[in-house]
Amino acid sequence: MVKLAVFLAAGMSSRFKQFTNDKPKGFLKINNESLIERSIKILLKYNIEKIIIGTGYCSEHYEKLSEKYPVVTKKNTVYETTNSFYTLHNMQDIIDEDFLLLESDLLYEKRAIIHLQNSSLDDIILASGKTNSTDEVYIETDINMILINMSKNKDDLKRISGELVGISKISMETFQKVCSLFQKEKTLLKKIAYEIALTKLSQKSPIKVDKIDDLVWTEIDNEEHFNRAINIIYPKILEKESG
């Protein structure tokens, strides 16, 4: 089991300004609890001891979490002009062990964390079955479930093996490799999303995709997602986790 969790939380929430004008998406509340605090509590319950949050937009909200939880933050000061991999790359100096990597705007079953923590694999991209979320990132693998490609456009892929959940298990070795891969490509380093960076690495150092077909989860990128999370996803999670 890994002891460290890392969140990517620098984004400006540009598609959701009416709810995030003064706070990051991670502080959207479902049943009076923010997404980020719900995630933190799940992680701490399942053997995570330290949490690093890569911040940017409204970073002060995340910084205050250190008053309640074992949280350290590292700000991406150029978050407005960079993508998620730059935020991850920016944490090189404080990530020194294997970790769970999470997006900050997720609502998910605790089973996702249990599954990754119980796996013997060092590196895992977690996938689910079909979600009908309207903003899916589709995953293509080979027959051995090795990551080949990811895209929001189905036509980019030869086959669809699952949908990206936004929760992964990353070994220190893989983290160092993916950072090194883009070290000299400064423009690409700033523009590339973390999932595409991992896809490019998998072409040289294979990364396994592990799929939980019936995992209940959602990313929240806009008002439609938020309403779906409140009215459909959260009740399903409560039903499954109370069973």
C-alpha positions as CSV (number, residue, x, y, z in Angstrom):
1,M,0.0,0.0,0.0
2,V,1.1,3.5,-0.7
3,K,1.2,6.2,1.9
4,L,1.1,9.3,-0.2
5,A,-1.7,10.9,-2.3
6,V,-1.2,13.7,-4.8
7,F,-4.0,15.9,-6.1
8,L,-4.1,18.0,-9.3
9,A,-6.0,21.1,-8.3
10,A,-4.7,24.1,-10.2
11,G,-7.5,24.6,-12.8
12,M,-9.5,27.7,-13.2
13,S,-12.9,26.0,-13.5
14,S,-13.6,28.1,-16.6
15,R,-16.7,26.1,-17.6
16,F,-18.2,26.5,-14.1
17,K,-17.7,30.1,-13.2
18,Q,-21.2,30.7,-11.7
19,F,-20.3,28.2,-8.9
20,T,-16.5,28.7,-8.7
21,N,-16.0,32.4,-9.0
22,D,-14.3,32.6,-5.6
23,K,-13.2,29.0,-5.0
24,P,-11.8,26.0,-6.8
25,K,-14.0,23.1,-8.0
26,G,-12.7,20.9,-5.2
27,F,-14.7,23.0,-2.8
28,L,-18.0,22.3,-4.4
29,K,-20.2,20.6,-1.8
30,I,-22.3,17.5,-2.0
31,N,-24.4,16.9,1.1
32,N,-22.6,19.7,2.9
33,E,-19.2,18.3,2.3
34,S,-16.6,19.5,-0.2
35,L,-15.4,17.1,-2.8
36,I,-11.8,17.6,-1.7
37,E,-12.5,16.9,2.0
38,R,-14.6,13.9,1.1
39,S,-11.6,12.5,-0.9
40,I,-9.1,13.3,1.9
41,K,-11.2,11.5,4.5
42,I,-11.5,8.4,2.3
43,L,-7.7,8.4,1.6
44,L,-6.9,8.8,5.3
45,K,-9.2,5.9,6.1
46,Y,-7.3,3.6,3.7
47,N,-3.7,4.1,4.8
48,I,-2.7,7.3,3.2
49,E,-0.6,9.3,5.6
50,K,0.4,12.4,3.6
51,I,-1.3,14.5,1.0
52,I,0.2,16.9,-1.5
53,I,-2.0,19.2,-3.5
54,G,-0.8,20.9,-6.6
55,T,-2.7,24.2,-6.5
56,G,-3.1,27.3,-8.7
57,Y,-6.5,29.1,-8.9
58,C,-7.7,30.3,-5.5
59,S,-4.9,28.3,-3.9
60,E,-5.5,29.8,-0.4
61,H,-8.5,27.5,0.0
62,Y,-6.4,24.4,-0.3
63,E,-3.6,25.9,1.9
64,K,-6.1,26.2,4.8
65,L,-6.7,22.4,4.7
66,S,-3.3,21.9,6.4
67,E,-5.0,23.2,9.6
68,K,-7.1,20.0,9.7
69,Y,-5.3,17.4,7.6
70,P,-1.8,16.2,6.8
71,V,-1.7,18.3,3.7
72,V,1.1,20.1,2.0
73,T,0.5,22.4,-1.1
74,K,2.7,23.4,-4.0
75,K,1.4,26.2,-6.2
76,N,1.7,26.3,-10.0
77,T,2.3,30.0,-10.3
78,V,1.6,29.9,-14.1
79,Y,-1.6,27.8,-13.8
80,E,-3.5,30.2,-16.2
81,T,-1.2,29.2,-19.1
82,T,-0.3,25.6,-18.3
83,N,-2.0,22.2,-18.2
84,S,-2.3,19.5,-15.6
85,F,1.0,17.8,-16.3
86,Y,2.9,21.0,-15.6
87,T,1.2,21.1,-12.2
88,L,2.3,17.5,-11.5
89,H,5.9,18.1,-12.8
90,N,6.0,21.2,-10.6
91,M,5.8,18.9,-7.5
92,Q,9.0,17.0,-8.3
93,D,10.9,18.4,-5.4
94,I,8.4,17.2,-2.8
95,I,7.2,13.9,-4.3
96,D,9.7,11.2,-3.1
97,E,7.7,8.0,-3.0
98,D,5.0,6.0,-4.8
99,F,1.6,7.7,-4.7
100,L,-2.0,7.8,-5.6
101,L,-2.8,10.5,-8.1
102,L,-6.2,12.1,-8.1
103,E,-8.1,14.9,-9.8
104,S,-9.7,17.2,-7.3
105,D,-13.1,17.5,-8.8
106,L,-14.2,13.8,-8.5
107,L,-17.1,12.2,-6.6
108,Y,-16.5,8.5,-6.3
109,E,-17.0,5.3,-4.4
110,K,-14.4,4.5,-1.8
111,R,-14.0,1.2,-3.6
112,A,-11.8,3.0,-6.1
113,I,-9.2,3.7,-3.4
114,I,-9.5,0.3,-1.7
115,H,-9.0,-1.4,-5.1
116,L,-5.8,0.5,-5.8
117,Q,-4.4,0.1,-2.3
118,N,-5.0,-3.7,-2.4
119,S,-3.4,-4.2,-5.9
120,S,0.1,-5.6,-6.2
121,L,0.7,-3.6,-9.3
122,D,3.1,-0.6,-9.0
123,D,1.4,1.5,-11.7
124,I,-2.3,1.5,-12.5
125,I,-4.6,3.8,-14.6
126,L,-8.0,3.2,-13.1
127,A,-10.8,2.8,-15.7
128,S,-14.6,2.2,-15.4
129,G,-17.3,1.0,-17.6
130,K,-19.7,3.3,-19.5
131,T,-20.8,6.3,-17.5
132,N,-22.8,8.4,-20.0
133,S,-21.3,11.5,-18.3
134,T,-21.1,13.5,-21.6
135,D,-17.5,14.4,-21.0
136,E,-15.8,11.0,-21.1
137,V,-12.1,10.4,-21.7
138,Y,-12.0,7.0,-23.4
139,I,-9.1,4.6,-23.0
140,E,-7.6,2.3,-25.6
141,T,-5.5,-0.7,-24.4
142,D,-4.0,-3.7,-26.0
143,I,-5.3,-7.2,-25.2
144,N,-3.2,-7.3,-22.0
145,M,-4.8,-4.0,-20.8
146,I,-1.6,-2.0,-21.4
147,L,-2.3,1.7,-22.1
148,I,-2.2,2.6,-25.8
149,N,-4.1,5.8,-26.1
150,M,-6.6,8.2,-24.5
151,S,-9.0,10.6,-26.1
152,K,-12.4,12.3,-25.7
153,N,-12.9,11.5,-29.3
154,K,-13.9,7.8,-29.9
155,D,-12.7,8.1,-33.5
156,D,-9.1,8.5,-32.3
157,L,-9.1,5.0,-30.8
158,K,-9.0,1.6,-32.4
159,R,-11.1,0.2,-29.6
160,I,-12.5,1.4,-26.3
161,S,-11.4,-0.5,-23.2
162,G,-13.0,1.8,-20.6
163,E,-13.2,5.4,-19.4
164,L,-10.6,7.3,-17.4
165,V,-11.7,7.8,-13.8
166,G,-9.1,10.3,-12.8
167,I,-7.5,8.2,-10.0
168,S,-4.2,6.4,-10.7
169,K,-1.4,4.6,-8.8
170,I,2.0,5.9,-9.8
171,S,5.4,4.5,-8.8
172,M,8.3,6.8,-8.1
173,E,10.1,5.2,-11.0
174,T,7.3,5.9,-13.4
175,F,7.0,9.5,-12.1
176,Q,10.7,10.1,-12.7
177,K,10.5,8.6,-16.1
178,V,7.5,10.7,-17.2
179,C,9.1,13.9,-15.9
180,S,12.3,13.2,-17.7
181,L,10.4,12.5,-20.9
182,F,9.4,16.1,-21.2
183,Q,12.3,17.8,-19.4
184,K,13.8,19.2,-22.6
185,E,10.4,19.9,-24.3
186,K,9.5,23.0,-22.4
187,T,6.5,24.0,-24.7
188,L,5.0,20.6,-24.5
189,L,5.7,20.3,-20.8
190,K,3.4,23.4,-20.2
191,K,0.6,22.4,-22.6
192,I,0.1,18.7,-22.1
193,A,-2.5,17.0,-19.9
194,Y,-1.2,14.5,-17.3
195,E,-3.1,11.6,-18.9
196,I,-1.5,12.3,-22.3
197,A,1.9,12.4,-20.7
198,L,1.3,9.0,-19.2
199,T,0.0,7.7,-22.5
200,K,3.2,8.8,-24.2
201,L,5.3,7.2,-21.5
202,S,3.4,3.9,-21.8
203,Q,4.6,3.6,-25.4
204,K,8.1,3.2,-24.0
205,S,7.5,1.9,-20.5
206,P,4.1,0.0,-20.4
207,I,1.5,1.1,-17.9
208,K,-1.4,-1.2,-16.9
209,V,-5.0,-0.1,-17.1
210,D,-7.2,-1.7,-14.4
211,K,-11.0,-1.6,-14.9
212,I,-13.8,-1.7,-12.4
213,D,-16.8,-2.1,-14.7
214,D,-19.5,-0.9,-12.3
215,L,-17.7,1.8,-10.4
216,V,-19.9,4.7,-9.5
217,W,-18.2,8.1,-10.0
218,T,-18.3,11.4,-11.8
219,E,-16.1,14.3,-12.6
220,I,-17.7,17.7,-12.1
221,D,-16.8,20.2,-14.8
222,N,-20.0,22.1,-15.3
223,E,-23.5,22.7,-13.9
224,E,-24.9,19.7,-15.7
225,H,-22.3,17.4,-14.1
226,F,-23.0,19.0,-10.7
227,N,-26.7,18.4,-10.9
228,R,-26.1,14.8,-12.0
229,A,-23.7,14.3,-9.1
230,I,-26.3,15.5,-6.6
231,N,-29.3,13.8,-8.0
232,I,-27.9,10.5,-9.5
233,I,-24.3,9.7,-8.6
234,Y,-24.3,10.5,-4.9
235,P,-27.5,8.6,-4.1
236,K,-26.0,5.6,-6.0
237,I,-22.8,5.8,-4.0
238,L,-24.8,5.9,-0.7
239,E,-26.8,2.9,-1.8
240,K,-23.8,0.9,-2.7
241,E,-21.7,1.8,0.3
242,S,-24.5,1.1,2.8
243,G,-25.2,-2.3,1.4
